[in-house]
Each structure stands twice: as C-alpha cells, then as structure tokens.
Amino acid sequence: NTDGSIDTGFTYGTGFNSIVYALVIDSNNKLYVGGNFTSYKGVAANRIIRLNTDGSIDTGFTYGTGFNSTVRTFAIDSNGKIYVGGGFTSYKGVAANRIIRLNTDGSIDTGFTYGTGFNSIVYALVIDSNNKLYVGGNFITYKANTYKNVYVGVAANYVIRLKTDGNAD
C-alpha cells in the first residue's frame, strides 16, 4: 500500500519456487512475471506467468511448457505485444534464442522474425515511441536479417535496435 503496509488484496500463497528477475504491467493491469522459477503457488510455470491484480493466475495467458531457461526482461509495445529477453533458447518447444515476441494470449507472434537470435543473454529491453526495440545484453551478434533466404549475422556489440518486424535497424 502507499503507506508501506502489505497489500492483503494481492495473495501470492506459497509464491514462486525460485528467483524473479522481470516484472511488467500491461494496459489492463495484468502483471507479467519472468525469472528462473518453474512454479507459482504450486502450479507449473516455466519462467513466465501472467497474474491478475489479486495475485491469481490469469488463465487467458497460455504459456504451455514455457521457457527452457531464465527470463531476464520484458517490454510491451503500444499494440500490446510482449517482448521477452533472457538466456532461454526455446519457448513452448520452439527455438527462440534469447528473444521472442508474444501475443497477449501467450502465443508466439510470427510477425516478429528473430531468425537464429542472439549469441548470448539479453538483459535489457526498451521500446521507443516508434515501437522500435532497443536490446542490451552480453551478445555480440544477432541473426534475423535475411539475404536470399539465409539468415545474416549482424554485429551487435552488447546493444542493437530492432525494427518491428525483428530485423536489425
């Protein structure tokens, strides 16, 4: 609460079974939580979950098997698309090297082409007023741009800006 007391309207029960690294709230006051956890309140939640304002799980966000490794950061664009970055290499069993864009229901947004992604961990995401995505992390290359249907590596020494389609800007 604003006075520093615990808000008893947000019930988290047993909470998470491991570290939370990332939090973001969307325009509907839904809370996205990412980290190294694999459960919330005893329910499987592989490194991502969306909660309602009372702390309950929002079942309208289907994450399936989730991520295979740590989620470190989130960003939400003006269209409600959710960018996720971290150390993972797959989401719901689909290859996603350290970055992915999700729809509000938890499905993969296929309009964002990340190719083979980043060569190392993504730690920071921020979106500008033109919905361009700035990405920071421990990487030095990003592969999404294509030339004759082949992914082309782009030098990205720890920071890069991406267009809304996933290509390097």
C-alpha positions, 0 to 999 in steps of 0.5 A: 500500500502507499503507506508501506503496509502489505497489500492483503488484496494481492495473495501470492500463497506459497509464491514462486519456487525460485528467483524473479528477475522481470516484472511488467504491467500491461494496459489492463493491469495484468502483471507479467512475471519472468525469472528462473522459477518453474512454479507459482503457488504450486502450479507449473510455470516455466519462467513466465506467468501472467497474474491478475491484480489479486495475485491469481493466475490469469488463465487467458495467458497460455504459456504451455511448457514455457521457457527452457531457461531464465527470463531476464526482461520484458517490454510491451509495445503500444499494440500490446505485444510482449517482448521477452529477453533472457538466456532461454533458447526455446519457448513452448518447444520452439527455438527462440534464442534469447528473444521472442515476441508474444501475443497477449494470449501467450502465443508466439507472434510470427510477425516478429522474425528473430531468425537464429537470435542472439549469441548470448543473454539479453538483459535489457529491453526498451521500446521507443515511441516508434515501437522500435526495440532497443536490446542490451545484453552480453551478445555480440551478434544477432541473426534475423536479417535475411539475404536470399533466404539465409539468415545474416549475422549482424554485429551487435556489440552488447546493444542493437535496435530492432525494427518491428518486424525483428530485423536489425535497424 
